[in-house]
Amino acid sequence: VPLDWARARLGDGVVLQGNLDPALCLAQFEVVRERAHEILDETGGRRHVFNLGHGVLPSTDPDTLARLVEAVHEW
């Protein structure tokens, strides 16, 4: 579900969570970072818990996840 759609229906008092497709973590890291920043931009700085839309795929490189956490913190 797009964050703006959910936010419009639930309001700013609700904390939203998720929205990064776990399969995207298999892509080159620049693609992962770009999408993560797009998601964070969509939140507009409002209440949001950044995480994957589902669990981590077994073939995901742990380094990608570590770098993803850093990219979210840097944003």
N, CA, C and O atoms as a Tripos MOL2 file, in Angstrom:
@<TRIPOS>MOLECULE
protein
  300   299    75     0     0
PROTEIN
NO_CHARGES

@<TRIPOS>ATOM
      1 N           0.8480   -1.1770    0.0000 N.3       1 VAL1
      2 CA          0.0000    0.0000    0.0000 C.3       1 VAL1
      3 C           0.8920    1.2380    0.0000 C.2       1 VAL1
      4 O           1.8120    1.3260    0.8140 O.2       1 VAL1
      5 N           0.6480    2.1810   -0.8780 N.am      2 PRO2
      6 CA          1.4370    3.4100   -0.8750 C.3       2 PRO2
      7 C           1.2660    4.1720    0.4450 C.2       2 PRO2
      8 O           0.1680    4.2430    0.9960 O.2       2 PRO2
      9 N           2.3600    4.7340    0.9330 N.am      3 LEU3
     10 CA          2.3080    5.4370    2.2060 C.3       3 LEU3
     11 C           1.3610    6.6310    2.1720 C.2       3 LEU3
     12 O           0.6430    6.8790    3.1410 O.2       3 LEU3
     13 N           1.3530    7.3720    1.0700 N.am      4 ASP4
     14 CA          0.4770    8.5460    1.0160 C.3       4 ASP4
     15 C          -0.9940    8.1370    1.0690 C.2       4 ASP4
     16 O          -1.8090    8.8480    1.6560 O.2       4 ASP4
     17 N          -1.3390    7.0170    0.4720 N.am      5 TRP5
     18 CA         -2.7100    6.5080    0.5060 C.3       5 TRP5
     19 C          -3.0950    6.1550    1.9410 C.2       5 TRP5
     20 O          -4.1660    6.5320    2.4170 O.2       5 TRP5
     21 N          -2.2090    5.4270    2.6250 N.am      6 ALA6
     22 CA         -2.4820    5.0300    4.0070 C.3       6 ALA6
     23 C          -2.5500    6.2530    4.9110 C.2       6 ALA6
     24 O          -3.4380    6.3490    5.7590 O.2       6 ALA6
     25 N          -1.6260    7.1830    4.7400 N.am      7 ARG7
     26 CA         -1.5900    8.3760    5.5890 C.3       7 ARG7
     27 C          -2.8710    9.2000    5.4160 C.2       7 ARG7
     28 O          -3.4130    9.7240    6.3890 O.2       7 ARG7
     29 N          -3.3520    9.3110    4.1700 N.am      8 ALA8
     30 CA         -4.5660   10.0870    3.9060 C.3       8 ALA8
     31 C          -5.7750    9.4760    4.6140 C.2       8 ALA8
     32 O          -6.6790   10.2000    5.0320 O.2       8 ALA8
     33 N          -5.7970    8.1770    4.7480 N.am      9 ARG9
     34 CA         -6.9360    7.5110    5.3670 C.3       9 ARG9
     35 C          -6.8210    7.3940    6.8800 C.2       9 ARG9
     36 O          -7.8300    7.3790    7.5860 O.2       9 ARG9
     37 N          -5.5940    7.3130    7.3750 N.am     10 LEU10
     38 CA         -5.4000    7.0760    8.8020 C.3      10 LEU10
     39 C          -5.0310    8.3280    9.5850 C.2      10 LEU10
     40 O          -5.2220    8.3780   10.8000 O.2      10 LEU10
     41 N          -4.5090    9.3320    8.9040 N.am     11 GLY11
     42 CA         -4.1260   10.5700    9.5680 C.3      11 GLY11
     43 C          -2.7210   10.5100   10.1310 C.2      11 GLY11
     44 O          -2.0680    9.4670   10.1120 O.2      11 GLY11
     45 N          -2.2680   11.6520   10.6330 N.am     12 ASP12
     46 CA         -0.9020   11.7690   11.1290 C.3      12 ASP12
     47 C          -0.7030   11.1710   12.5100 C.2      12 ASP12
     48 O           0.4370   10.9970   12.9390 O.2      12 ASP12
     49 N          -1.7780   10.8530   13.2170 N.am     13 GLY13
     50 CA         -1.6560   10.2990   14.5640 C.3      13 GLY13
     51 C          -1.2730    8.8350   14.5980 C.2      13 GLY13
     52 O          -1.0000    8.2870   15.6660 O.2      13 GLY13
     53 N          -1.2500    8.2000   13.4470 N.am     14 VAL14
     54 CA         -0.9430    6.7720   13.3540 C.3      14 VAL14
     55 C           0.4890    6.5970   12.8560 C.2      14 VAL14
     56 O           0.9180    7.2850   11.9290 O.2      14 VAL14
     57 N           1.2210    5.6820   13.4690 N.am     15 VAL15
     58 CA          2.5760    5.3720   13.0150 C.3      15 VAL15
     59 C           2.4780    4.3200   11.9130 C.2      15 VAL15
     60 O           1.9120    3.2450   12.1160 O.2      15 VAL15
     61 N           3.0320    4.6400   10.7540 N.am     16 LEU16
     62 CA          3.0710    3.6770    9.6550 C.3      16 LEU16
     63 C           4.3960    2.9250    9.7020 C.2      16 LEU16
     64 O           5.3740    3.3870   10.2880 O.2      16 LEU16
     65 N           4.4000    1.7600    9.0720 N.am     17 GLN17
     66 CA          5.5780    0.8970    9.1340 C.3      17 GLN17
     67 C           5.7710    0.2020    7.8040 C.2      17 GLN17
     68 O           4.8110   -0.1140    7.1010 O.2      17 GLN17
     69 N           7.0490   -0.0350    7.4670 N.am     18 GLY18
     70 CA          7.3740   -0.9030    6.3440 C.3      18 GLY18
     71 C           7.6250   -0.1980    5.0390 C.2      18 GLY18
     72 O           8.0140    0.9680    4.9760 O.2      18 GLY18
     73 N           7.3810   -0.9660    4.0010 N.am     19 ASN19
     74 CA          7.2800   -0.5120    2.6300 C.3      19 ASN19
     75 C           8.4800   -0.7490    1.7250 C.2      19 ASN19
     76 O           8.4270   -0.3510    0.5610 O.2      19 ASN19
     77 N           9.5510   -1.3680    2.1860 N.am     20 LEU20
     78 CA         10.6270   -1.7160    1.2560 C.3      20 LEU20
     79 C          10.4700   -3.1900    0.8840 C.2      20 LEU20
     80 O          10.4890   -4.0650    1.7500 O.2      20 LEU20
     81 N          10.3180   -3.4470   -0.3980 N.am     21 ASP21
     82 CA         10.1950   -4.8180   -0.9010 C.3      21 ASP21
     83 C          11.4890   -5.5720   -0.5860 C.2      21 ASP21
     84 O          12.5580   -5.1340   -1.0100 O.2      21 ASP21
     85 N          11.4270   -6.6900    0.1450 N.am     22 PRO22
     86 CA         12.6430   -7.4110    0.5020 C.3      22 PRO22
     87 C          13.4250   -7.9240   -0.7090 C.2      22 PRO22
     88 O          14.6400   -8.1010   -0.6250 O.2      22 PRO22
     89 N          12.7500   -8.1650   -1.8270 N.am     23 ALA23
     90 CA         13.4520   -8.6140   -3.0370 C.3      23 ALA23
     91 C          14.3670   -7.5280   -3.5730 C.2      23 ALA23
     92 O          15.3490   -7.8210   -4.2550 O.2      23 ALA23
     93 N          14.0500   -6.2720   -3.2700 N.am     24 LEU24
     94 CA         14.8930   -5.1710   -3.7340 C.3      24 LEU24
     95 C          16.2770   -5.2380   -3.1160 C.2      24 LEU24
     96 O          17.2340   -4.7280   -3.6960 O.2      24 LEU24
     97 N          16.4010   -5.8530   -1.9560 N.am     25 CYS25
     98 CA         17.6970   -5.9660   -1.2840 C.3      25 CYS25
     99 C          18.6650   -6.8720   -2.0300 C.2      25 CYS25
    100 O          19.8300   -6.9870   -1.6490 O.2      25 CYS25
    101 N          18.1920   -7.5150   -3.0880 N.am     26 LEU26
    102 CA         19.0530   -8.3490   -3.9300 C.3      26 LEU26
    103 C          19.6750   -7.5280   -5.0650 C.2      26 LEU26
    104 O          20.5540   -8.0150   -5.7760 O.2      26 LEU26
    105 N          19.2220   -6.2980   -5.2300 N.am     27 ALA27
    106 CA         19.7260   -5.4230   -6.2960 C.3      27 ALA27
    107 C          21.0390   -4.7800   -5.8660 C.2      27 ALA27
    108 O          21.4840   -4.9450   -4.7300 O.2      27 ALA27
    109 N          21.6540   -4.0440   -6.7950 N.am     28 GLN28
    110 CA         22.8430   -3.2720   -6.4510 C.3      28 GLN28
    111 C          22.4780   -2.2800   -5.3660 C.2      28 GLN28
    112 O          21.3570   -1.7740   -5.3280 O.2      28 GLN28
    113 N          23.4240   -2.0020   -4.4850 N.am     29 PHE29
    114 CA         23.0930   -1.2000   -3.3130 C.3      29 PHE29
    115 C          22.5860    0.1920   -3.6570 C.2      29 PHE29
    116 O          21.7270    0.7140   -2.9470 O.2      29 PHE29
    117 N          23.0830    0.8070   -4.7120 N.am     30 GLU30
    118 CA         22.6040    2.1440   -5.0750 C.3      30 GLU30
    119 C          21.1050    2.1390   -5.3350 C.2      30 GLU30
    120 O          20.4170    3.1100   -5.0190 O.2      30 GLU30
    121 N          20.5940    1.0580   -5.9060 N.am     31 VAL31
    122 CA         19.1460    0.9250   -6.1440 C.3      31 VAL31
    123 C          18.4140    0.8100   -4.8100 C.2      31 VAL31
    124 O          17.3630    1.4220   -4.6220 O.2      31 VAL31
    125 N          18.9600    0.0350   -3.8930 N.am     32 VAL32
    126 CA         18.3750   -0.1310   -2.5670 C.3      32 VAL32
    127 C          18.3260    1.2080   -1.8440 C.2      32 VAL32
    128 O          17.2880    1.5850   -1.2980 O.2      32 VAL32
    129 N          19.4380    1.9230   -1.8380 N.am     33 ARG33
    130 CA         19.5110    3.2270   -1.1600 C.3      33 ARG33
    131 C          18.5140    4.2100   -1.7650 C.2      33 ARG33
    132 O          17.8080    4.9130   -1.0440 O.2      33 ARG33
    133 N          18.4640    4.2510   -3.0860 N.am     34 GLU34
    134 CA         17.5580    5.1890   -3.7560 C.3      34 GLU34
    135 C          16.1050    4.9270   -3.3610 C.2      34 GLU34
    136 O          15.3630    5.8640   -3.0670 O.2      34 GLU34
    137 N          15.7000    3.6660   -3.3520 N.am     35 ARG35
    138 CA         14.3140    3.3400   -2.9940 C.3      35 ARG35
    139 C          14.0490    3.6310   -1.5150 C.2      35 ARG35
    140 O          12.9740    4.1150   -1.1610 O.2      35 ARG35
    141 N          15.0170    3.3400   -0.6590 N.am     36 ALA36
    142 CA         14.8570    3.6310    0.7660 C.3      36 ALA36
    143 C          14.6450    5.1280    0.9670 C.2      36 ALA36
    144 O          13.7740    5.5320    1.7370 O.2      36 ALA36
    145 N          15.4270    5.9440    0.2890 N.am     37 HIS37
    146 CA         15.2850    7.3890    0.4280 C.3      37 HIS37
    147 C          13.9640    7.8750   -0.1530 C.2      37 HIS37
    148 O          13.3750    8.8200    0.3710 O.2      37 HIS37
    149 N          13.4870    7.2450   -1.2270 N.am     38 GLU38
    150 CA         12.1710    7.5940   -1.7750 C.3      38 GLU38
    151 C          11.0790    7.3200   -0.7400 C.2      38 GLU38
    152 O          10.1760    8.1350   -0.5500 O.2      38 GLU38
    153 N          11.1670    6.1730   -0.0800 N.am     39 ILE39
    154 CA         10.1800    5.8230    0.9490 C.3      39 ILE39
    155 C          10.2270    6.8450    2.0770 C.2      39 ILE39
    156 O           9.1880    7.3260    2.5280 O.2      39 ILE39
    157 N          11.4220    7.1720    2.5290 N.am     40 LEU40
    158 CA         11.5600    8.1380    3.6140 C.3      40 LEU40
    159 C          11.0630    9.5200    3.1980 C.2      40 LEU40
    160 O          10.4640   10.2310    4.0050 O.2      40 LEU40
    161 N          11.3060    9.9030    1.9530 N.am     41 ASP41
    162 CA         10.7870   11.1760    1.4520 C.3      41 ASP41
    163 C           9.2560   11.1820    1.4620 C.2      41 ASP41
    164 O           8.6340   12.2000    1.7640 O.2      41 ASP41
    165 N           8.6550   10.0290    1.1260 N.am     42 GLU42
    166 CA          7.1960    9.9080    1.1240 C.3      42 GLU42
    167 C           6.6060   10.1340    2.5170 C.2      42 GLU42
    168 O           5.4690   10.5890    2.6400 O.2      42 GLU42
    169 N           7.3590    9.8240    3.5480 N.am     43 THR43
    170 CA          6.8330    9.9860    4.9050 C.3      43 THR43
    171 C           6.7560   11.4460    5.2970 C.2      43 THR43
    172 O           6.0040   11.8050    6.2030 O.2      43 THR43
    173 N           7.5220   12.2920    4.6300 N.am     44 GLY44
    174 CA          7.5150   13.7070    4.9640 C.3      44 GLY44
    175 C           7.9920   13.9770    6.3780 C.2      44 GLY44
    176 O           7.6530   15.0080    6.9600 O.2      44 GLY44
    177 N           8.7700   13.0680    6.9360 N.am     45 GLY45
    178 CA          9.2660   13.2370    8.2970 C.3      45 GLY45
    179 C           8.2360   12.8960    9.3630 C.2      45 GLY45
    180 O           8.4840   13.0870   10.5530 O.2      45 GLY45
    181 N           7.0700   12.3880    8.9350 N.am     46 ARG46
    182 CA          6.0330   12.0330    9.9000 C.3      46 ARG46
    183 C           6.2970   10.6600   10.4860 C.2      46 ARG46
    184 O           7.2160    9.9640   10.0540 O.2      46 ARG46
    185 N           5.5240   10.2780   11.4360 N.am     47 ARG47
    186 CA          5.7150    9.0480   12.2060 C.3      47 ARG47
    187 C           5.7600    7.8210   11.2910 C.2      47 ARG47
    188 O           4.7880    7.5050   10.6050 O.2      47 ARG47
    189 N           6.9040    7.1400   11.2960 N.am     48 HIS48
    190 CA          7.1070    6.0000   10.4020 C.3      48 HIS48
    191 C           8.2130    5.1050   10.9440 C.2      48 HIS48
    192 O           9.2590    5.5890   11.3750 O.2      48 HIS48
    193 N           7.9790    3.8120   10.9220 N.am     49 VAL49
    194 CA          8.9980    2.8290   11.2710 C.3      49 VAL49
    195 C           9.4500    2.2080    9.9510 C.2      49 VAL49
    196 O           8.6900    1.4890    9.3020 O.2      49 VAL49
    197 N          10.6790    2.4890    9.5650 N.am     50 PHE50
    198 CA         11.1870    1.9540    8.3010 C.3      50 PHE50
    199 C          11.5500    0.4850    8.4960 C.2      50 PHE50
    200 O          12.3020    0.1420    9.4090 O.2      50 PHE50
    201 N          11.0190   -0.3710    7.6470 N.am     51 ASN51
    202 CA         11.4370   -1.7710    7.6160 C.3      51 ASN51
    203 C          11.0100   -2.4000    6.3020 C.2      51 ASN51
    204 O          10.4560   -1.7340    5.4270 O.2      51 ASN51
    205 N          11.2730   -3.6690    6.1800 N.am     52 LEU52
    206 CA         10.9020   -4.3870    4.9710 C.3      52 LEU52
    207 C           9.4140   -4.7000    4.9980 C.2      52 LEU52
    208 O           8.8100   -4.8160    6.0650 O.2      52 LEU52
    209 N           8.8350   -4.8350    3.8170 N.am     53 GLY53
    210 CA          7.4280   -5.1810    3.7250 C.3      53 GLY53
    211 C           7.1590   -6.6120    4.1500 C.2      53 GLY53
    212 O           6.0030   -6.9910    4.3370 O.2      53 GLY53
    213 N           8.1970   -7.4090    4.3040 N.am     54 HIS54
    214 CA          8.0910   -8.7990    4.7270 C.3      54 HIS54
    215 C           9.4690   -9.1970    5.2350 C.2      54 HIS54
    216 O          10.3240   -8.3260    5.3960 O.2      54 HIS54
    217 N           9.7150  -10.4510    5.4880 N.am     55 GLY55
    218 CA         10.9980  -10.8970    6.0220 C.3      55 GLY55
    219 C          12.1470  -10.8010    5.0390 C.2      55 GLY55
    220 O          11.9510  -10.5580    3.8480 O.2      55 GLY55
    221 N          13.3400  -10.9960    5.5550 N.am     56 VAL56
    222 CA         14.5610  -10.9660    4.7470 C.3      56 VAL56
    223 C          14.6710  -12.2760    3.9660 C.2      56 VAL56
    224 O          14.5090  -13.3610    4.5250 O.2      56 VAL56
    225 N          14.9450  -12.1600    2.6830 N.am     57 LEU57
    226 CA         15.1420  -13.3510    1.8580 C.3      57 LEU57
    227 C          16.4650  -14.0230    2.2190 C.2      57 LEU57
    228 O          17.4450  -13.3320    2.4980 O.2      57 LEU57
    229 N          16.5140  -15.3510    2.2180 N.am     58 PRO58
    230 CA         17.7380  -16.0630    2.6190 C.3      58 PRO58
    231 C          18.9750  -15.6920    1.8040 C.2      58 PRO58
    232 O          20.0910  -15.7690    2.3170 O.2      58 PRO58
    233 N          18.7990  -15.2980    0.5630 N.am     59 SER59
    234 CA         19.9500  -14.9900   -0.2880 C.3      59 SER59
    235 C          20.4190  -13.5320   -0.1630 C.2      59 SER59
    236 O          21.3170  -13.1100   -0.8920 O.2      59 SER59
    237 N          19.8280  -12.7770    0.7380 N.am     60 THR60
    238 CA         20.2150  -11.3780    0.9260 C.3      60 THR60
    239 C          21.5760  -11.2890    1.5960 C.2      60 THR60
    240 O          21.8370  -11.9650    2.5910 O.2      60 THR60
    241 N          22.4340  -10.4550    1.0460 N.am     61 ASP61
    242 CA         23.7650  -10.2300    1.6090 C.3      61 ASP61
    243 C          23.6140   -9.4190    2.9030 C.2      61 ASP61
    244 O          23.0440   -8.3280    2.8700 O.2      61 ASP61
    245 N          24.1040   -9.9180    4.0310 N.am     62 PRO62
    246 CA         24.0070   -9.1680    5.2920 C.3      62 PRO62
    247 C          24.6190   -7.7770    5.2030 C.2      62 PRO62
    248 O          24.1570   -6.8570    5.8790 O.2      62 PRO62
    249 N          25.6590   -7.6080    4.3730 N.am     63 ASP63
    250 CA         26.2760   -6.2990    4.2040 C.3      63 ASP63
    251 C          25.2890   -5.2970    3.6080 C.2      63 ASP63
    252 O          25.3080   -4.1190    3.9620 O.2      63 ASP63
    253 N          24.4370   -5.7610    2.7140 N.am     64 THR64
    254 CA         23.4150   -4.8880    2.1350 C.3      64 THR64
    255 C          22.4860   -4.3790    3.2220 C.2      64 THR64
    256 O          22.1200   -3.2030    3.2320 O.2      64 THR64
    257 N          22.1010   -5.2580    4.1380 N.am     65 LEU65
    258 CA         21.2130   -4.8480    5.2250 C.3      65 LEU65
    259 C          21.8980   -3.8540    6.1600 C.2      65 LEU65
    260 O          21.2740   -2.8940    6.6110 O.2      65 LEU65
    261 N          23.1580   -4.0780    6.4460 N.am     66 ALA66
    262 CA         23.9050   -3.1510    7.3020 C.3      66 ALA66
    263 C          24.0090   -1.7830    6.6350 C.2      66 ALA66
    264 O          23.8430   -0.7520    7.2870 O.2      66 ALA66
    265 N          24.2810   -1.7800    5.3520 N.am     67 ARG67
    266 CA         24.3820   -0.5210    4.6180 C.3      67 ARG67
    267 C          23.0240    0.1690    4.5150 C.2      67 ARG67
    268 O          22.9460    1.3970    4.5180 O.2      67 ARG67
    269 N          21.9680   -0.6130    4.4240 N.am     68 LEU68
    270 CA         20.6120   -0.0660    4.3870 C.3      68 LEU68
    271 C          20.3000    0.6630    5.6970 C.2      68 LEU68
    272 O          19.7540    1.7660    5.6870 O.2      68 LEU68
    273 N          20.6480    0.0450    6.8060 N.am     69 VAL69
    274 CA         20.4290    0.6890    8.1070 C.3      69 VAL69
    275 C          21.1890    2.0180    8.1580 C.2      69 VAL69
    276 O          20.6480    3.0240    8.6170 O.2      69 VAL69
    277 N          22.4170    2.0230    7.6990 N.am     70 GLU70
    278 CA         23.2100    3.2530    7.6780 C.3      70 GLU70
    279 C          22.5530    4.3230    6.7980 C.2      70 GLU70
    280 O          22.5090    5.4960    7.1670 O.2      70 GLU70
    281 N          22.0460    3.9080    5.6340 N.am     71 ALA71
    282 CA         21.4090    4.8600    4.7070 C.3      71 ALA71
    283 C          20.1610    5.4800    5.3270 C.2      71 ALA71
    284 O          19.8940    6.6680    5.1470 O.2      71 ALA71
    285 N          19.3980    4.6650    6.0600 N.am     72 VAL72
    286 CA         18.1960    5.1890    6.7250 C.3      72 VAL72
    287 C          18.5970    6.1730    7.8220 C.2      72 VAL72
    288 O          17.9820    7.2300    7.9580 O.2      72 VAL72
    289 N          19.6010    5.8400    8.5880 N.am     73 HIS73
    290 CA         20.0570    6.7410    9.6490 C.3      73 HIS73
    291 C          20.6120    8.0370    9.0760 C.2      73 HIS73
    292 O          20.4060    9.1050    9.6530 O.2      73 HIS73
    293 N          21.3110    7.9600    7.9510 N.am     74 GLU74
    294 CA         21.8740    9.1490    7.3130 C.3      74 GLU74
    295 C          20.7860   10.0890    6.7950 C.2      74 GLU74
    296 O          20.9570   11.3080    6.8110 O.2      74 GLU74
    297 N          19.6670    9.5200    6.3340 N.am     75 TRP75
    298 CA         18.5960   10.3200    5.7860 C.3      75 TRP75
    299 C          18.0910   11.2810    6.8330 C.2      75 TRP75
    300 O          17.1740   12.0570    6.5680 O.2      75 TRP75
@<TRIPOS>BOND
     1     1     2 1
     2     2     3 1
     3     3     4 2
     4     3     5 am
     5     5     6 1
     6     6     7 1
     7     7     8 2
     8     7     9 am
     9     9    10 1
    10    10    11 1
    11    11    12 2
    12    11    13 am
    13    13    14 1
    14    14    15 1
    15    15    16 2
    16    15    17 am
    17    17    18 1
    18    18    19 1
    19    19    20 2
    20    19    21 am
    21    21    22 1
    22    22    23 1
    23    23    24 2
    24    23    25 am
    25    25    26 1
    26    26    27 1
    27    27    28 2
    28    27    29 am
    29    29    30 1
    30    30    31 1
    31    31    32 2
    32    31    33 am
    33    33    34 1
    34    34    35 1
    35    35    36 2
    36    35    37 am
    37    37    38 1
    38    38    39 1
    39    39    40 2
    40    39    41 am
    41    41    42 1
    42    42    43 1
    43    43    44 2
    44    43    45 am
    45    45    46 1
    46    46    47 1
    47    47    48 2
    48    47    49 am
    49    49    50 1
    50    50    51 1
    51    51    52 2
    52    51    53 am
    53    53    54 1
    54    54    55 1
    55    55    56 2
    56    55    57 am
    57    57    58 1
    58    58    59 1
    59    59    60 2
    60    59    61 am
    61    61    62 1
    62    62    63 1
    63    63    64 2
    64    63    65 am
    65    65    66 1
    66    66    67 1
    67    67    68 2
    68    67    69 am
    69    69    70 1
    70    70    71 1
    71    71    72 2
    72    71    73 am
    73    73    74 1
    74    74    75 1
    75    75    76 2
    76    75    77 am
    77    77    78 1
    78    78    79 1
    79    79    80 2
    80    79    81 am
    81    81    82 1
    82    82    83 1
    83    83    84 2
    84    83    85 am
    85    85    86 1
    86    86    87 1
    87    87    88 2
    88    87    89 am
    89    89    90 1
    90    90    91 1
    91    91    92 2
    92    91    93 am
    93    93    94 1
    94    94    95 1
    95    95    96 2
    96    95    97 am
    97    97    98 1
    98    98    99 1
    99    99   100 2
   100    99   101 am
   101   101   102 1
   102   102   103 1
   103   103   104 2
   104   103   105 am
   105   105   106 1
   106   106   107 1
   107   107   108 2
   108   107   109 am
   109   109   110 1
   110   110   111 1
   111   111   112 2
   112   111   113 am
   113   113   114 1
   114   114   115 1
   115   115   116 2
   116   115   117 am
   117   117   118 1
   118   118   119 1
   119   119   120 2
   120   119   121 am
   121   121   122 1
   122   122   123 1
   123   123   124 2
   124   123   125 am
   125   125   126 1
   126   126   127 1
   127   127   128 2
   128   127   129 am
   129   129   130 1
   130   130   131 1
   131   131   132 2
   132   131   133 am
   133   133   134 1
   134   134   135 1
   135   135   136 2
   136   135   137 am
   137   137   138 1
   138   138   139 1
   139   139   140 2
   140   139   141 am
   141   141   142 1
   142   142   143 1
   143   143   144 2
   144   143   145 am
   145   145   146 1
   146   146   147 1
   147   147   148 2
   148   147   149 am
   149   149   150 1
   150   150   151 1
   151   151   152 2
   152   151   153 am
   153   153   154 1
   154   154   155 1
   155   155   156 2
   156   155   157 am
   157   157   158 1
   158   158   159 1
   159   159   160 2
   160   159   161 am
   161   161   162 1
   162   162   163 1
   163   163   164 2
   164   163   165 am
   165   165   166 1
   166   166   167 1
   167   167   168 2
   168   167   169 am
   169   169   170 1
   170   170   171 1
   171   171   172 2
   172   171   173 am
   173   173   174 1
   174   174   175 1
   175   175   176 2
   176   175   177 am
   177   177   178 1
   178   178   179 1
   179   179   180 2
   180   179   181 am
   181   181   182 1
   182   182   183 1
   183   183   184 2
   184   183   185 am
   185   185   186 1
   186   186   187 1
   187   187   188 2
   188   187   189 am
   189   189   190 1
   190   190   191 1
   191   191   192 2
   192   191   193 am
   193   193   194 1
   194   194   195 1
   195   195   196 2
   196   195   197 am
   197   197   198 1
   198   198   199 1
   199   199   200 2
   200   199   201 am
   201   201   202 1
   202   202   203 1
   203   203   204 2
   204   203   205 am
   205   205   206 1
   206   206   207 1
   207   207   208 2
   208   207   209 am
   209   209   210 1
   210   210   211 1
   211   211   212 2
   212   211   213 am
   213   213   214 1
   214   214   215 1
   215   215   216 2
   216   215   217 am
   217   217   218 1
   218   218   219 1
   219   219   220 2
   220   219   221 am
   221   221   222 1
   222   222   223 1
   223   223   224 2
   224   223   225 am
   225   225   226 1
   226   226   227 1
   227   227   228 2
   228   227   229 am
   229   229   230 1
   230   230   231 1
   231   231   232 2
   232   231   233 am
   233   233   234 1
   234   234   235 1
   235   235   236 2
   236   235   237 am
   237   237   238 1
   238   238   239 1
   239   239   240 2
   240   239   241 am
   241   241   242 1
   242   242   243 1
   243   243   244 2
   244   243   245 am
   245   245   246 1
   246   246   247 1
   247   247   248 2
   248   247   249 am
   249   249   250 1
   250   250   251 1
   251   251   252 2
   252   251   253 am
   253   253   254 1
   254   254   255 1
   255   255   256 2
   256   255   257 am
   257   257   258 1
   258   258   259 1
   259   259   260 2
   260   259   261 am
   261   261   262 1
   262   262   263 1
   263   263   264 2
   264   263   265 am
   265   265   266 1
   266   266   267 1
   267   267   268 2
   268   267   269 am
   269   269   270 1
   270   270   271 1
   271   271   272 2
   272   271   273 am
   273   273   274 1
   274   274   275 1
   275   275   276 2
   276   275   277 am
   277   277   278 1
   278   278   279 1
   279   279   280 2
   280   279   281 am
   281   281   282 1
   282   282   283 1
   283   283   284 2
   284   283   285 am
   285   285   286 1
   286   286   287 1
   287   287   288 2
   288   287   289 am
   289   289   290 1
   290   290   291 1
   291   291   292 2
   292   291   293 am
   293   293   294 1
   294   294   295 1
   295   295   296 2
   296   295   297 am
   297   297   298 1
   298   298   299 1
   299   299   300 2
@<TRIPOS>SUBSTRUCTURE
     1 VAL1         2 RESIDUE 1 A VAL
     2 PRO2         6 RESIDUE 1 A PRO
     3 LEU3        10 RESIDUE 1 A LEU
     4 ASP4        14 RESIDUE 1 A ASP
     5 TRP5        18 RESIDUE 1 A TRP
     6 ALA6        22 RESIDUE 1 A ALA
     7 ARG7        26 RESIDUE 1 A ARG
     8 ALA8        30 RESIDUE 1 A ALA
     9 ARG9        34 RESIDUE 1 A ARG
    10 LEU10       38 RESIDUE 1 A LEU
    11 GLY11       42 RESIDUE 1 A GLY
    12 ASP12       46 RESIDUE 1 A ASP
    13 GLY13       50 RESIDUE 1 A GLY
    14 VAL14       54 RESIDUE 1 A VAL
    15 VAL15       58 RESIDUE 1 A VAL
    16 LEU16       62 RESIDUE 1 A LEU
    17 GLN17       66 RESIDUE 1 A GLN
    18 GLY18       70 RESIDUE 1 A GLY
    19 ASN19       74 RESIDUE 1 A ASN
    20 LEU20       78 RESIDUE 1 A LEU
    21 ASP21       82 RESIDUE 1 A ASP
    22 PRO22       86 RESIDUE 1 A PRO
    23 ALA23       90 RESIDUE 1 A ALA
    24 LEU24       94 RESIDUE 1 A LEU
    25 CYS25       98 RESIDUE 1 A CYS
    26 LEU26      102 RESIDUE 1 A LEU
    27 ALA27      106 RESIDUE 1 A ALA
    28 GLN28      110 RESIDUE 1 A GLN
    29 PHE29      114 RESIDUE 1 A PHE
    30 GLU30      118 RESIDUE 1 A GLU
    31 VAL31      122 RESIDUE 1 A VAL
    32 VAL32      126 RESIDUE 1 A VAL
    33 ARG33      130 RESIDUE 1 A ARG
    34 GLU34      134 RESIDUE 1 A GLU
    35 ARG35      138 RESIDUE 1 A ARG
    36 ALA36      142 RESIDUE 1 A ALA
    37 HIS37      146 RESIDUE 1 A HIS
    38 GLU38      150 RESIDUE 1 A GLU
    39 ILE39      154 RESIDUE 1 A ILE
    40 LEU40      158 RESIDUE 1 A LEU
    41 ASP41      162 RESIDUE 1 A ASP
    42 GLU42      166 RESIDUE 1 A GLU
    43 THR43      170 RESIDUE 1 A THR
    44 GLY44      174 RESIDUE 1 A GLY
    45 GLY45      178 RESIDUE 1 A GLY
    46 ARG46      182 RESIDUE 1 A ARG
    47 ARG47      186 RESIDUE 1 A ARG
    48 HIS48      190 RESIDUE 1 A HIS
    49 VAL49      194 RESIDUE 1 A VAL
    50 PHE50      198 RESIDUE 1 A PHE
    51 ASN51      202 RESIDUE 1 A ASN
    52 LEU52      206 RESIDUE 1 A LEU
    53 GLY53      210 RESIDUE 1 A GLY
    54 HIS54      214 RESIDUE 1 A HIS
    55 GLY55      218 RESIDUE 1 A GLY
    56 VAL56      222 RESIDUE 1 A VAL
    57 LEU57      226 RESIDUE 1 A LEU
    58 PRO58      230 RESIDUE 1 A PRO
    59 SER59      234 RESIDUE 1 A SER
    60 THR60      238 RESIDUE 1 A THR
    61 ASP61      242 RESIDUE 1 A ASP
    62 PRO62      246 RESIDUE 1 A PRO
    63 ASP63      250 RESIDUE 1 A ASP
    64 THR64      254 RESIDUE 1 A THR
    65 LEU65      258 RESIDUE 1 A LEU
    66 ALA66      262 RESIDUE 1 A ALA
    67 ARG67      266 RESIDUE 1 A ARG
    68 LEU68      270 RESIDUE 1 A LEU
    69 VAL69      274 RESIDUE 1 A VAL
    70 GLU70      278 RESIDUE 1 A GLU
    71 ALA71      282 RESIDUE 1 A ALA
    72 VAL72      286 RESIDUE 1 A VAL
    73 HIS73      290 RESIDUE 1 A HIS
    74 GLU74      294 RESIDUE 1 A GLU
    75 TRP75      298 RESIDUE 1 A TRP
